[in-house]
Amino acid sequence: MDGRVGKWAFASSSEPVAHGKKEIVRGMDFSIEQTRAILSRTPGVLRAMLAGLDDAWVVHNYGPDTFSAFDVVGHLIVGERTDWMARLRIILEHGPDRPFDPFDRYAMYEQNRDRSMSDLLDEFERLRNANLVELDRLDLAEDQFGLEGAHPALGRVTLANLLATWAVHDLNHVAQIAKAMAYQYGPHVGLWRAYISIL
């Protein structure tokens, strides 16, 4: 396998690589179904991780210029409102002739003052579900995955790039939430810190 989606190549490879005594396969073919499988699960994952927890777990970050769990959920909400589907519509309607609107990665700080984690989880789930309904209605065909858009900083990207990044963005921030939470108990693990790579 060469990591291609039809005629659209990706940098990753699905060739097996040796890793100790195990064989690990890197990369997989892009598909809308595989993408949607991640996107549809994220609200439930976040609710399972965060709902009902004491604020001590969710409002602290892990260092300067990092996000807390609360920040991450707010950031994901901003993305649901202004990023993924908005940019997909721009690609379908204008192609690369109309650049995407810049995305404010820090808009959640002002928007979520005095809100609860419960409120954020509910809003994220509602917005994500609505976006997936819209995505399903578009019924995208494989020959549309190569359509291009213009990212304001990165340049030309494809529709497949956008959708793949949406799913990987979710996974990245789930990992970031786990890291922020782990750091709250970091001082208490003692000598086990040597084995805890997240710290």
C-alpha contacts under 8 A as a table, 3 or more apart, distances in Angstrom:
res1	aa1	res2	aa2	distance
1	M	4	R	7.60
1	M	13	S	7.05
1	M	14	S	5.85
1	M	15	E	6.44
2	D	9	A	7.69
2	D	12	S	7.86
2	D	13	S	5.67
2	D	14	S	6.69
2	D	15	E	7.71
3	G	9	A	6.14
3	G	10	F	5.44
3	G	11	A	6.96
3	G	12	S	5.89
3	G	13	S	5.18
3	G	14	S	6.21
3	G	27	G	6.80
3	G	28	M	6.55
3	G	29	D	5.92
4	R	7	K	6.37
4	R	8	W	5.53
4	R	9	A	4.31
4	R	10	F	5.88
4	R	29	D	6.57
5	V	8	W	4.97
5	V	9	A	6.20
5	V	10	F	7.72
5	V	29	D	6.17
5	V	30	F	6.09
6	G	9	A	7.93
6	G	142	E	7.71
8	W	146	G	6.47
10	F	13	S	7.89
12	S	26	R	7.02
12	S	27	G	5.44
13	S	26	R	5.86
13	S	27	G	5.25
13	S	28	M	7.60
14	S	25	V	5.57
14	S	26	R	4.69
14	S	27	G	4.49
14	S	28	M	5.83
15	E	25	V	6.02
15	E	26	R	6.56
15	E	27	G	7.96
16	P	23	E	6.19
16	P	24	I	5.55
16	P	25	V	4.40
16	P	26	R	6.64
17	V	23	E	5.95
17	V	24	I	5.61
17	V	25	V	6.38
17	V	26	R	7.62
18	A	21	K	7.46
18	A	22	K	6.58
18	A	23	E	5.14
18	A	24	I	6.59
19	H	22	K	5.40
19	H	23	E	5.86
19	H	24	I	6.59
20	G	23	E	7.84
30	F	34	Q	7.17
30	F	35	T	7.56
30	F	160	A	7.52
30	F	164	A	7.29
31	S	34	Q	5.29
31	S	35	T	6.25
32	I	35	T	5.02
32	I	36	R	5.99
32	I	163	L	7.86
33	E	36	R	5.11
33	E	37	A	6.13
34	Q	37	A	5.09
34	Q	38	I	6.87
35	T	38	I	5.56
35	T	39	L	6.39
35	T	163	L	7.01
35	T	164	A	6.43
35	T	167	A	5.89
36	R	39	L	4.90
36	R	40	S	5.82
36	R	132	L	7.79
36	R	167	A	7.75
37	A	40	S	5.60
37	A	41	R	6.57
38	I	41	R	5.36
38	I	42	T	6.47
38	I	167	A	5.97
38	I	170	D	7.91
39	L	42	T	5.63
39	L	128	R	7.85
39	L	166	W	7.74
39	L	167	A	5.77
39	L	170	D	7.29
40	S	43	P	7.05
40	S	128	R	7.62
40	S	129	N	7.43
40	S	132	L	7.51
41	R	44	G	5.55
41	R	45	V	6.19
42	T	45	V	4.96
42	T	46	L	6.12
42	T	170	D	6.87
43	P	46	L	5.25
43	P	47	R	6.15
43	P	121	L	7.20
43	P	124	F	6.81
43	P	125	E	5.20
43	P	128	R	7.59
44	G	47	R	5.02
44	G	48	A	6.05
44	G	125	E	7.97
45	V	48	A	5.18
45	V	49	M	6.20
46	L	49	M	5.05
46	L	50	L	5.87
46	L	51	A	7.71
46	L	121	L	7.35
46	L	174	V	7.48
47	R	50	L	5.30
47	R	51	A	5.08
47	R	121	L	6.44
48	A	51	A	6.25
50	L	53	L	5.74
50	L	58	V	7.36
50	L	117	M	7.75
51	A	117	M	7.15
51	A	118	S	6.37
51	A	121	L	7.74
52	G	118	S	7.63
53	L	57	W	6.68
53	L	58	V	7.41
54	D	57	W	5.89
54	D	58	V	7.23
55	D	58	V	5.14
55	D	59	V	5.69
56	A	59	V	6.11
56	A	60	H	6.80
56	A	184	Q	7.84
57	W	60	H	6.80
57	W	69	A	7.93
57	W	181	M	5.65
57	W	184	Q	6.71
58	V	68	S	6.13
58	V	69	A	4.87
58	V	70	F	5.53
58	V	180	A	7.89
58	V	181	M	6.74
59	V	68	S	5.45
59	V	69	A	6.36
59	V	70	F	5.58
59	V	71	D	7.63
60	H	67	F	7.88
60	H	68	S	5.05
60	H	69	A	7.46
60	H	180	A	6.98
60	H	181	M	7.80
60	H	184	Q	7.47
61	N	66	T	5.86
61	N	67	F	5.22
61	N	68	S	4.01
61	N	69	A	7.35
61	N	180	A	5.15
61	N	181	M	7.76
61	N	183	Y	7.80
62	Y	66	T	6.18
62	Y	67	F	7.38
62	Y	68	S	7.27
62	Y	179	K	7.39
62	Y	180	A	5.17
62	Y	183	Y	5.90
62	Y	184	Q	7.83
63	G	66	T	5.70
67	F	70	F	7.74
67	F	71	D	5.35
67	F	72	V	6.04
67	F	176	Q	7.67
67	F	177	I	7.99
67	F	180	A	7.36
68	S	71	D	5.01
68	S	72	V	6.25
68	S	177	I	6.71
68	S	180	A	5.76
68	S	181	M	7.86
69	A	72	V	5.09
69	A	73	V	6.45
69	A	176	Q	7.67
69	A	177	I	4.83
69	A	180	A	6.55
69	A	181	M	7.28
70	F	73	V	5.47
70	F	74	G	6.40
70	F	117	M	6.44
71	D	74	G	5.12
71	D	75	H	6.05
71	D	108	M	6.79
71	D	109	Y	7.22
72	V	75	H	4.93
72	V	76	L	6.15
72	V	173	H	6.58
72	V	176	Q	7.89
72	V	177	I	6.99
73	V	76	L	5.07
73	V	77	I	6.31
73	V	120	L	6.53
73	V	121	L	7.07
73	V	124	F	7.33
74	G	77	I	5.09
74	G	78	V	6.48
74	G	108	M	5.09
74	G	109	Y	7.84
74	G	112	N	6.83
74	G	120	L	6.54
75	H	78	V	5.19
75	H	79	G	6.44
75	H	105	R	6.59
75	H	106	Y	6.98
75	H	107	A	7.27
75	H	108	M	5.53
76	L	79	G	5.01
76	L	80	E	6.31
76	L	124	F	7.15
76	L	170	D	7.94
77	I	80	E	5.08
77	I	81	R	6.34
77	I	120	L	7.72
77	I	123	E	7.25
77	I	124	F	5.31
77	I	127	L	7.38
78	V	81	R	5.16
78	V	82	T	6.03
78	V	83	D	7.42
78	V	105	R	7.96
78	V	107	A	7.06
78	V	108	M	6.76
79	G	82	T	5.32
79	G	83	D	4.66
79	G	84	W	6.37
79	G	103	F	7.94
80	E	83	D	6.09
80	E	84	W	6.34
80	E	85	M	7.27
80	E	124	F	7.59
80	E	127	L	6.16
80	E	128	R	6.37
80	E	131	N	7.33
81	R	86	A	7.73
81	R	127	L	7.29
82	T	85	M	7.47
82	T	86	A	5.80
82	T	87	R	7.99
82	T	103	F	7.31
83	D	86	A	5.36
83	D	87	R	5.81
83	D	103	F	6.65
84	W	87	R	5.37
84	W	88	L	6.20
84	W	162	L	7.21
84	W	163	L	7.61
84	W	166	W	6.67
85	M	88	L	4.84
85	M	89	R	6.12
85	M	131	N	6.74
85	M	135	L	7.73
86	A	89	R	5.27
86	A	90	I	6.44
87	R	90	I	4.95
87	R	91	I	6.29
87	R	100	F	6.00
87	R	101	D	7.93
87	R	149	G	7.99
88	L	91	I	5.15
88	L	92	L	6.33
88	L	159	L	6.74
88	L	162	L	7.45
89	R	92	L	5.10
89	R	93	E	6.00
90	I	93	E	5.15
90	I	94	H	5.46
90	I	95	G	6.55
90	I	98	R	7.12
90	I	100	F	7.01
90	I	149	G	7.30
91	I	94	H	5.51
91	I	95	G	4.32
91	I	96	P	6.77
91	I	147	L	6.86
91	I	148	E	6.18
91	I	149	G	4.97
91	I	159	L	6.98
92	L	95	G	6.05
92	L	147	L	7.57
94	H	97	D	5.80
94	H	98	R	5.80
94	H	149	G	7.87
95	G	98	R	6.66
95	G	147	L	6.85
95	G	148	E	5.49
95	G	149	G	4.97
95	G	150	A	7.53
96	P	99	P	6.28
96	P	148	E	5.66
96	P	149	G	4.04
96	P	150	A	4.67
96	P	156	R	6.94
97	D	149	G	7.54
97	D	150	A	7.25
98	R	149	G	7.54
98	R	150	A	6.79
99	P	149	G	6.80
99	P	150	A	4.57
99	P	151	H	5.85
99	P	152	P	5.97
100	F	149	G	7.46
100	F	150	A	6.11
100	F	151	H	5.51
100	F	152	P	6.14
101	D	152	P	7.26
102	P	152	P	6.46
104	D	107	A	5.48
105	R	108	M	7.69
106	Y	109	Y	5.99
107	A	110	E	5.98
107	A	111	Q	6.38
108	M	111	Q	4.89
108	M	112	N	5.62
109	Y	112	N	5.89
109	Y	113	R	6.80
110	E	113	R	5.99
112	N	115	R	5.46
115	R	119	D	6.49
115	R	120	L	7.37
116	S	119	D	5.20
116	S	120	L	6.51
117	M	120	L	5.05
117	M	121	L	6.13
118	S	121	L	5.23
118	S	122	D	6.23
119	D	122	D	5.25
119	D	123	E	6.21
120	L	123	E	5.13
120	L	124	F	6.00
121	L	124	F	5.19
121	L	125	E	6.16
122	D	125	E	5.28
122	D	126	R	6.22
123	E	126	R	5.09
123	E	127	L	6.09
124	F	127	L	5.22
124	F	128	R	5.95
125	E	128	R	5.20
125	E	129	N	6.02
126	R	129	N	5.31
126	R	130	A	6.25
127	L	130	A	5.14
127	L	131	N	6.15
128	R	131	N	5.05
128	R	132	L	6.16
129	N	132	L	5.16
129	N	133	V	6.26
130	A	133	V	5.12
130	A	134	E	6.35
131	N	134	E	5.05
131	N	135	L	6.09
132	L	135	L	4.83
132	L	136	D	6.04
133	V	136	D	5.16
133	V	137	R	6.25
134	E	137	R	5.07
134	E	138	L	6.44
135	L	138	L	5.31
135	L	139	D	6.99
135	L	140	L	7.94
136	D	139	D	5.39
136	D	140	L	7.87
140	L	144	Q	6.50
140	L	145	F	7.84
141	A	144	Q	5.49
141	A	145	F	7.25
142	E	145	F	5.48
143	D	146	G	6.49
143	D	147	L	7.96
144	Q	147	L	5.41
144	Q	159	L	7.24
145	F	158	T	6.61
145	F	159	L	5.00
145	F	160	A	4.73
146	G	158	T	5.29
146	G	159	L	5.98
146	G	160	A	6.44
147	L	158	T	5.41
147	L	159	L	5.58
148	E	156	R	6.32
148	E	157	V	5.49
148	E	158	T	4.31
148	E	159	L	6.10
149	G	156	R	5.65
149	G	157	V	5.44
149	G	158	T	6.08
149	G	159	L	7.21
150	A	154	L	7.77
150	A	155	G	5.27
150	A	156	R	4.62
150	A	157	V	6.24
151	H	154	L	5.26
151	H	155	G	4.85
151	H	156	R	6.06
151	H	157	V	6.72
152	P	155	G	6.26
154	L	157	V	7.75
157	V	161	N	6.18
157	V	162	L	7.24
158	T	161	N	4.99
158	T	162	L	6.38
159	L	162	L	5.07
159	L	163	L	6.33
160	A	163	L	5.20
160	A	164	A	5.99
161	N	164	A	5.23
161	N	165	T	5.98
162	L	165	T	5.16
162	L	166	W	6.21
163	L	166	W	5.04
163	L	167	A	6.67
164	A	167	A	5.41
164	A	168	V	6.27
165	T	168	V	4.95
165	T	169	H	5.66
166	W	169	H	5.12
166	W	170	D	6.48
167	A	170	D	5.22
167	A	171	L	6.54
168	V	171	L	4.99
168	V	172	N	6.01
169	H	172	N	5.03
169	H	173	H	6.26
170	D	173	H	5.32
170	D	174	V	6.22
171	L	174	V	5.10
171	L	175	A	6.29
172	N	175	A	5.24
172	N	176	Q	6.25
173	H	176	Q	4.63
173	H	177	I	6.07
174	V	177	I	5.15
174	V	178	A	6.38
175	A	178	A	5.08
175	A	179	K	6.21
176	Q	179	K	4.98
176	Q	180	A	6.16
177	I	180	A	5.16
177	I	181	M	6.17
178	A	181	M	5.19
178	A	182	A	5.99
179	K	182	A	5.07
179	K	183	Y	6.20
179	K	198	I	5.96
179	K	199	L	7.25
180	A	183	Y	5.31
180	A	184	Q	6.93
181	M	184	Q	5.44
181	M	185	Y	7.48
182	A	185	Y	5.65
182	A	186	G	6.19
182	A	198	I	7.18
182	A	199	L	7.00
183	Y	186	G	4.64
183	Y	187	P	7.79
183	Y	199	L	6.32
184	Q	187	P	7.54
185	Y	188	H	5.39
185	Y	189	V	6.81
186	G	189	V	5.83
186	G	193	R	7.50
186	G	199	L	6.61
187	P	190	G	6.75
189	V	192	W	5.62
189	V	193	R	5.93
190	G	193	R	5.98
191	L	194	A	6.21
192	W	195	Y	5.48
192	W	196	I	6.60
193	R	196	I	5.00
193	R	197	S	7.68
193	R	199	L	7.06
194	A	197	S	7.51
196	I	199	L	5.91
